[in-house]
Amino acid sequence: MLCRSLGFKFTSHIKKIKPERCLGTAYNKYFNNKYFKSIEPHIVKTRNLFYLPSNLVFNQYKNDLCQVPLIKSFSNNLNKTYLRNFIKISDTEDAITVSTTTSKVIVDWQDNQTSKFHNIWLRDHCKCSECYHQITKQRLLDTFSIPEDIKAISTSPGPEGIEIKWNDEHKSFFKWGWLRRHSYDPKFIDNQKILNIRKTLWNAGIKDCPPIVQYIDVMNTKEGLASLLKNISEFGFCFIDDVPHAVKETEELAKRICFIRETHYDLEHGDTAYTTLPLRAHTDNTYFTDPSGLQMFHLIEFDGKGGSSLLVDGFYVARQLRTKSPTAYETLSTITIPTHSAGDPNTLIQPTPNGYPILNHDPLLNNSLYQIRYNNDDRSTMNHLESEQVLEFYDALRKWNSLLKDKHNEYWFQLKPGRVVIFDNWRVLHGRDKFSGHRRLIGCYLNWDDYQSRLKISHLSQKEILESL
């Protein structure tokens, strides 16, 4: 009952098995090998991080990626300057001149750039105590009380910012750094990426040096937790070693990140994951409107054979597909896939009649890929396709599947008691080989938004985060 109430999936019998998922990468071997010797001039070095630009990997060494070490991390102490370069803007950056028109305030910067702010936008974003709650960080101002003809009567530039007096008798003060950070005409900073952790793509070569942290560090230090979350963000997964072989400690580890997500799953959920059958690479919860962000597995007992776990970097495979077949990539980015969960008598989950694409992109972030939704076993009837789309869809799906099954893209490993794996369910596909024998596996889900919140807070101060809002 404990596991069920916590949202855990706990299996203790061969017929009640929730499969483990697969793991992924770090990089601290081969640093002196021939690849690094040939590209060392291109490596960006910080206090404890060596970053190899991805364009070198994918252009110069894409055929040998499984052998190329992308990164070397020496400790849990993260270089915060490296992580913060999207938001590190001086609040005392002087503007050259400030001028106004009937509808805008114009700021000319020292680097010859010019920002134009609409009066209504600036007045609406006033952060004074009358307009903005200083504790809850919520707007107090009634936006619709602002006059339509709001104008700046006067402007008073200073070393730290500018004071504006409006024709509604209100005064606002804006720091230079805030204005520069939030400039929209033109846009200088991508505020959606206040924490700039690069995505390191990987393939089967990750087996030589996967990202690993220690349980005691994660549970007892802020740096340990930050290292775990950074690895998940960068590589899409991370191992935690020396975890006690028990439900309580595994639960506490999950809650170190955020609360555990409850689902409709039970100890005998009607899903092939609860069998001993092999599972092809897939993501979980494709039938949820909001798929779980992270998934965690801890195998605490196993006396059988088989059951190796599989991880595949979906972002890396998507990049391969886009390079080899742009048409197939476009097809899987536009044609939606209806999915369902209906294996239990009292459950029918279907997010929308037509579902979502396999490759999902964010139009506000340069249409960048942010989520993989793929489980061919959960796919519903594709009766929403137009006739001319049928062959196009199956051709694209076949090419996608071929890349997923490419041995050079598959990272196989064996879970063992004491080693937990946590992976990004929006990026990394997982699977497992068939097995026999007795196995007990603890598994749970964590929400994406709560994970992202913990990631930001573990690396940035509240002040830095709030300045980006």
Beta strands, then each sheet from edge to edge (+ up, - down):
strand 1: 9-11
strand 2: 44-45
strand 3: 49-51
strand 4: 71-73
strand 5: 95-100
strand 6: 104-109
strand 7: 114-118
strand 8: 152-157
strand 9: 161-166
strand 10: 171-175
strand 11: 212-214
strand 12: 237-241
strand 13: 260-261
strand 14: 279-282
strand 15: 294-302
strand 16: 305-306
strand 17: 309-313
strand 18: 359-362
strand 19: 368-372
strand 20: 411-413
strand 21: 420-424
strand 22: 428-432
strand 23: 435-436
strand 24: 439-446
sheet 1: 1+ 24- 13+
sheet 2: 1+ 24- 15+ 21- 12+ 11+
sheet 3: 2+ 3- 4+
sheet 4: 5+ 6- 7+
sheet 5: 8+ 9- 10+
sheet 6: 14+ 22- 17+ 20-
sheet 7: 16+ 23-
sheet 8: 18+ 19-
end
